[in-house]
Amino acid sequence: MADNGDDKLHIAMFPWLAFGHLLPFLQLAKLMASKGHKISFISTPRNIDHFPEIPQPITHLITFIKINLPKIQNIPQNAESTRDLPINKGSVFPALSLGFMGSPETLMYGYDDPASLEQLLKRPKWVPFDSEVRLTAFQVARILERSSASEENVGDVYRLGATVSGCDAVVVRSCFDFEPDWLNLLKKLYKKPVVPVGLLPAVVNDAGDACWPEMKQWLDMHPKGSVVYIAFGTETKPNQYELTQLALGLELSGLPFFWVLIEGSSDDEVAVLPKGFEDRMSMSSMVEGLQLGKPLVLLPFVFDQGLIATYLVEKKMACMVHRDDVDGSFTPESVADSLSLVMVSEDGKMYREKAKEMMSLFGDMNVQDKCVDELLYFLQNFSKL
């Protein structure tokens, strides 16, 4: 970060190579550029080529810098983002889960002990407030698999801890209106400034999408609020059994649905999202849904999705499809029951009302603008503190 001497900053941004991170960072870049600050946005060529166009008034303030990744053993050739990797070679840990995972020291050294991972089945000892946020046995098993180091490399969880330990400050995609307890906990765990940057709601823009007129025509044939939208994202790659269970559940519910799905590149990769779609059931997906007042039915698969889901359930912002805690399996009946509850049932009215209520938080650009102003103030004054 450079100070140009006129209170305007030159900020370099190098997000994690996953679209669930890249697009929110791009949204933040546009918000900061709209206030006159210069942005150098660094990523791989193919990622940058798939970005949406920058609004004309700020194009001169955002410079995209394309870098080619070095060839690395065991990484597929031409891989430029996590969606190009098998599920066991990519990792994402968004901000919502940081407090649950613990301090940098715990991340780097605490998870070598299986007993520490077992503690994640309940509220961790470093969380001083009541919360229903937790992981299940099958989710912990996947974290254990991914946190283990190999002869060639260190584990992903260690990398996260080392990154937090080595930085001067942490910027979190959140706000105090959404998760005040967790943000305050992060400050104590990290022992360094933690700055919430807001929820970064997406700007809805249908212009230029050749597919939209046909989709809109089909949607207009159904009553408002009656269609289920299903999308997994680039990080979530369900197997054929899971896809079949979900499809049978959709059929059993009797509800019209819109399923974003294409064939994967191999038998092991059954389905992924088309390029440019938002990433998985994560912060991005949650923010997008609630900023538009859409009730959510959650089916967590990987990474921190279970933590996000249990937090939203705790706050009555969403309903989660029941899964077996040990093996993660689910039934068509559990899918159909969850959909019917949220979409149709009188008992699920609270989810529909809560989603509409959350529009004032998740879609309020005035709140978002204030968060960006506070971030920029911090960046301008941090070196002076």
DOMARBA-197944 format. One record per residue (C-alpha): residue in one letter; x, y, z. Coordinates in steps of 0.05 Angstrom, whole numbers. Example, Ala and Ser with C-alpha at 12.3 -4.5 7.8 and 13.67 -1.06 7.14 Angstrom:
2
['A', [246, -90, 156]]
['S', [273, -21, 143]]
END
This chain:
385
['M', [0, 0, 0]]
['A', [28, 68, -19]]
['D', [7, 138, 2]]
['N', [6, 186, -57]]
['G', [13, 246, -12]]
['D', [-57, 272, -25]]
['D', [-94, 225, 23]]
['K', [-108, 179, -35]]
['L', [-79, 109, -31]]
['H', [-50, 60, -81]]
['I', [-73, -8, -56]]
['A', [-49, -76, -82]]
['M', [-99, -133, -76]]
['F', [-79, -206, -86]]
['P', [-139, -250, -66]]
['W', [-141, -325, -56]]
['L', [-150, -357, -124]]
['A', [-223, -377, -116]]
['F', [-281, -338, -146]]
['G', [-316, -336, -78]]
['H', [-258, -292, -57]]
['L', [-240, -258, -123]]
['L', [-309, -228, -136]]
['P', [-319, -199, -66]]
['F', [-249, -170, -69]]
['L', [-266, -140, -137]]
['Q', [-329, -110, -108]]
['L', [-288, -79, -52]]
['A', [-237, -53, -103]]
['K', [-293, -18, -141]]
['L', [-320, 13, -77]]
['M', [-252, 40, -58]]
['A', [-238, 64, -129]]
['S', [-304, 101, -129]]
['K', [-274, 143, -72]]
['G', [-213, 162, -114]]
['H', [-163, 109, -92]]
['K', [-119, 71, -141]]
['I', [-123, -6, -141]]
['S', [-74, -56, -170]]
['F', [-112, -122, -173]]
['I', [-67, -183, -180]]
['S', [-90, -251, -205]]
['T', [-79, -303, -259]]
['P', [-96, -287, -332]]
['R', [-157, -332, -339]]
['N', [-188, -307, -275]]
['I', [-180, -234, -295]]
['D', [-208, -249, -365]]
['H', [-272, -275, -333]]
['F', [-284, -214, -289]]
['P', [-345, -170, -304]]
['E', [-332, -103, -336]]
['I', [-311, -45, -291]]
['P', [-357, 16, -292]]
['Q', [-330, 69, -339]]
['P', [-321, 125, -287]]
['I', [-270, 84, -248]]
['T', [-234, 44, -302]]
['H', [-173, 89, -298]]
['L', [-166, 74, -223]]
['I', [-164, -2, -227]]
['T', [-105, -37, -260]]
['F', [-107, -112, -269]]
['I', [-39, -146, -264]]
['K', [-36, -216, -294]]
['I', [14, -265, -265]]
['N', [28, -335, -288]]
['L', [34, -388, -235]]
['P', [97, -431, -233]]
['K', [94, -504, -251]]
['I', [85, -544, -187]]
['Q', [88, -619, -180]]
['N', [20, -653, -171]]
['I', [-18, -590, -192]]
['P', [-56, -598, -258]]
['Q', [-26, -562, -317]]
['N', [-58, -494, -332]]
['A', [-92, -492, -263]]
['E', [-106, -419, -246]]
['S', [-159, -423, -192]]
['T', [-186, -472, -141]]
['R', [-241, -494, -188]]
['D', [-185, -524, -232]]
['L', [-163, -569, -176]]
['P', [-190, -636, -149]]
['I', [-228, -626, -84]]
['N', [-169, -651, -43]]
['K', [-122, -599, -72]]
['G', [-160, -534, -58]]
['S', [-177, -498, 6]]
['V', [-217, -437, 28]]
['F', [-228, -410, 98]]
['P', [-272, -348, 95]]
['A', [-277, -298, 152]]
['L', [-340, -324, 185]]
['S', [-303, -385, 211]]
['L', [-239, -352, 236]]
['G', [-262, -344, 307]]
['F', [-286, -415, 312]]
['M', [-219, -442, 287]]
['G', [-180, -405, 340]]
['S', [-117, -364, 348]]
['P', [-58, -366, 300]]
['E', [-20, -410, 350]]
['T', [-78, -459, 352]]
['L', [-82, -461, 276]]
['M', [-8, -474, 269]]
['Y', [3, -523, 325]]
['G', [-62, -542, 359]]
['Y', [-92, -584, 304]]
['D', [-35, -634, 302]]
['D', [-70, -668, 360]]
['P', [-133, -706, 338]]
['A', [-164, -690, 406]]
['S', [-163, -616, 386]]
['L', [-204, -631, 324]]
['E', [-253, -671, 365]]
['Q', [-265, -609, 407]]
['L', [-294, -577, 345]]
['L', [-355, -622, 352]]
['K', [-376, -574, 407]]
['R', [-363, -502, 424]]
['P', [-288, -491, 428]]
['K', [-260, -472, 496]]
['W', [-236, -404, 470]]
['V', [-307, -383, 451]]
['P', [-334, -349, 515]]
['F', [-407, -339, 493]]
['D', [-464, -387, 479]]
['S', [-469, -409, 407]]
['E', [-498, -467, 367]]
['V', [-443, -461, 315]]
['R', [-407, -528, 309]]
['L', [-381, -580, 262]]
['T', [-404, -652, 253]]
['A', [-361, -714, 254]]
['F', [-358, -720, 178]]
['Q', [-339, -646, 171]]
['V', [-284, -653, 224]]
['A', [-258, -715, 187]]
['R', [-251, -673, 123]]
['I', [-215, -618, 161]]
['L', [-168, -670, 191]]
['E', [-153, -695, 121]]
['R', [-139, -626, 95]]
['S', [-101, -600, 156]]
['S', [-50, -656, 155]]
['A', [19, -640, 128]]
['S', [55, -684, 78]]
['E', [128, -695, 63]]
['E', [123, -644, 7]]
['N', [81, -591, 40]]
['V', [52, -561, 103]]
['G', [-21, -567, 120]]
['D', [-73, -516, 98]]
['V', [-93, -499, 170]]
['Y', [-21, -484, 187]]
['R', [-16, -438, 127]]
['L', [-77, -400, 151]]
['G', [-47, -392, 221]]
['A', [20, -369, 193]]
['T', [-14, -318, 148]]
['V', [-53, -288, 206]]
['S', [8, -289, 251]]
['G', [51, -253, 201]]
['C', [4, -197, 180]]
['D', [-4, -128, 212]]
['A', [-80, -127, 210]]
['V', [-139, -170, 188]]
['V', [-196, -145, 145]]
['V', [-259, -186, 152]]
['R', [-319, -190, 105]]
['S', [-370, -177, 160]]
['C', [-401, -123, 202]]
['F', [-419, -115, 275]]
['D', [-494, -117, 260]]
['F', [-485, -187, 233]]
['E', [-436, -221, 280]]
['P', [-413, -175, 337]]
['D', [-392, -230, 385]]
['W', [-347, -265, 334]]
['L', [-314, -200, 312]]
['N', [-298, -181, 383]]
['L', [-271, -251, 395]]
['L', [-225, -245, 335]]
['K', [-193, -182, 363]]
['K', [-176, -220, 427]]
['L', [-151, -282, 391]]
['Y', [-108, -246, 340]]
['K', [-82, -190, 385]]
['K', [-80, -143, 326]]
['P', [-129, -96, 290]]
['V', [-190, -131, 260]]
['V', [-228, -86, 212]]
['P', [-297, -107, 186]]
['V', [-304, -86, 114]]
['G', [-379, -97, 108]]
['L', [-418, -153, 75]]
['L', [-402, -130, 4]]
['P', [-471, -141, -27]]
['A', [-468, -156, -101]]
['V', [-492, -105, -152]]
['V', [-550, -137, -190]]
['N', [-539, -129, -265]]
['D', [-575, -169, -317]]
['A', [-552, -128, -377]]
['G', [-513, -165, -429]]
['D', [-532, -235, -406]]
['A', [-558, -270, -468]]
['C', [-589, -326, -426]]
['W', [-630, -280, -381]]
['P', [-690, -265, -426]]
['E', [-705, -340, -434]]
['M', [-696, -352, -360]]
['K', [-740, -293, -342]]
['Q', [-794, -317, -388]]
['W', [-795, -384, -353]]
['L', [-794, -352, -284]]
['D', [-852, -306, -303]]
['M', [-895, -367, -315]]
['H', [-893, -383, -240]]
['P', [-920, -344, -180]]
['K', [-870, -299, -144]]
['G', [-830, -335, -91]]
['S', [-851, -405, -114]]
['V', [-787, -427, -151]]
['V', [-729, -462, -117]]
['Y', [-659, -441, -141]]
['I', [-604, -493, -133]]
['A', [-530, -481, -144]]
['F', [-469, -515, -113]]
['G', [-412, -471, -135]]
['T', [-342, -484, -160]]
['E', [-314, -509, -94]]
['T', [-369, -560, -81]]
['K', [-366, -623, -124]]
['P', [-420, -671, -102]]
['N', [-415, -743, -123]]
['Q', [-468, -779, -164]]
['Y', [-503, -808, -103]]
['E', [-511, -739, -71]]
['L', [-537, -710, -136]]
['T', [-587, -766, -143]]
['Q', [-612, -757, -71]]
['L', [-621, -683, -83]]
['A', [-657, -694, -149]]
['L', [-705, -744, -118]]
['G', [-718, -695, -61]]
['L', [-734, -639, -110]]
['E', [-782, -685, -147]]
['L', [-814, -706, -81]]
['S', [-825, -634, -60]]
['G', [-867, -620, -122]]
['L', [-838, -549, -126]]
['P', [-814, -518, -191]]
['F', [-740, -509, -190]]
['F', [-682, -477, -228]]
['W', [-619, -519, -223]]
['V', [-552, -490, -246]]
['L', [-514, -552, -266]]
['I', [-466, -574, -320]]
['E', [-426, -637, -330]]
['G', [-357, -640, -299]]
['S', [-293, -654, -337]]
['S', [-289, -726, -311]]
['D', [-329, -780, -278]]
['D', [-301, -759, -211]]
['E', [-325, -688, -221]]
['V', [-398, -697, -235]]
['A', [-421, -626, -235]]
['V', [-394, -556, -229]]
['L', [-420, -486, -241]]
['P', [-408, -449, -307]]
['K', [-350, -400, -305]]
['G', [-366, -333, -273]]
['F', [-418, -358, -225]]
['E', [-410, -342, -151]]
['D', [-374, -393, -109]]
['R', [-410, -447, -68]]
['M', [-455, -442, -6]]
['S', [-410, -390, 27]]
['M', [-411, -318, 50]]
['S', [-422, -296, -22]]
['S', [-482, -342, -33]]
['M', [-512, -323, 34]]
['V', [-504, -248, 24]]
['E', [-533, -252, -47]]
['G', [-594, -289, -23]]
['L', [-610, -247, 38]]
['Q', [-596, -180, 4]]
['L', [-654, -199, -42]]
['G', [-698, -225, 15]]
['K', [-696, -297, -8]]
['P', [-705, -351, 45]]
['L', [-648, -401, 47]]
['V', [-646, -477, 51]]
['L', [-575, -499, 64]]
['L', [-539, -564, 47]]
['P', [-466, -557, 71]]
['F', [-413, -600, 38]]
['V', [-342, -577, 49]]
['F', [-295, -529, 84]]
['D', [-331, -482, 132]]
['Q', [-400, -489, 100]]
['G', [-425, -526, 162]]
['L', [-403, -468, 207]]
['I', [-437, -417, 163]]
['A', [-500, -460, 160]]
['T', [-505, -471, 236]]
['Y', [-495, -396, 248]]
['L', [-552, -378, 201]]
['V', [-596, -431, 232]]
['E', [-580, -404, 301]]
['K', [-601, -334, 279]]
['K', [-665, -362, 247]]
['M', [-640, -337, 179]]
['A', [-641, -405, 145]]
['C', [-662, -478, 149]]
['M', [-611, -534, 140]]
['V', [-625, -602, 107]]
['H', [-615, -657, 159]]
['R', [-553, -699, 147]]
['D', [-523, -758, 184]]
['D', [-471, -730, 231]]
['V', [-423, -788, 219]]
['D', [-423, -801, 144]]
['G', [-458, -738, 119]]
['S', [-511, -775, 81]]
['F', [-581, -746, 70]]
['T', [-646, -771, 42]]
['P', [-695, -746, -10]]
['E', [-746, -739, 45]]
['S', [-701, -692, 85]]
['V', [-691, -648, 23]]
['A', [-766, -646, 8]]
['D', [-785, -632, 80]]
['S', [-736, -574, 85]]
['L', [-759, -543, 19]]
['S', [-833, -550, 37]]
['L', [-821, -520, 106]]
['V', [-786, -458, 80]]
['M', [-825, -447, 15]]
['V', [-896, -468, 32]]
['S', [-911, -488, 104]]
['E', [-941, -441, 155]]
['D', [-890, -466, 205]]
['G', [-835, -439, 159]]
['K', [-865, -370, 154]]
['M', [-812, -344, 203]]
['Y', [-757, -360, 152]]
['R', [-792, -321, 97]]
['E', [-805, -262, 143]]
['K', [-733, -263, 169]]
['A', [-705, -263, 99]]
['K', [-745, -201, 82]]
['E', [-723, -168, 147]]
['M', [-650, -182, 130]]
['M', [-655, -142, 65]]
['S', [-646, -79, 106]]
['L', [-579, -104, 132]]
['F', [-550, -144, 74]]
['G', [-572, -97, 19]]
['D', [-561, -30, 52]]
['M', [-508, 6, 11]]
['N', [-505, 63, 62]]
['V', [-481, 14, 115]]
['Q', [-432, -16, 65]]
['D', [-406, 53, 46]]
['K', [-394, 70, 119]]
['C', [-353, 6, 128]]
['V', [-310, 22, 68]]
['D', [-298, 93, 94]]
['E', [-276, 64, 161]]
['L', [-229, 15, 125]]
['L', [-198, 70, 84]]
['Y', [-189, 114, 146]]
['F', [-154, 55, 180]]
['L', [-108, 44, 120]]
['Q', [-91, 118, 116]]
['N', [-74, 123, 190]]
['F', [-48, 54, 208]]
['S', [25, 72, 195]]
['K', [17, 133, 239]]
['L', [-10, 95, 299]]
END
